[in-house]
Amino acid sequence: MSTERQSASVSAASAALAVALITLPARAWLLMLVVGALHGLTAAVPAIGYGTTLLLTIGLDFVVGTARRILHK
């Protein structure tokens, strides 16, 4: 692998990580709103706060990333 390709690969990975980190609070807030709306419709869905949805979003991102790595091979 040439140095230019390796540099481009690192740059692309860094940009993807930056976008994921920048959009994390917005995605967690949106998930919190969706869960809140479902909680309003039925009592079977528990009400959860922003911190819980933030951790849930991080966990879901980890699971999706792991699944992509496993299925990509």
Secondary structure, DSSP 8 states (H G I E B T S, - for coil): --HHHHHHHHHHHHHHHHHHHHHHHHHHHHHHHHHHHHHHH-TTS----HHHHHHHHHHHHHHHHHHHHHHH-
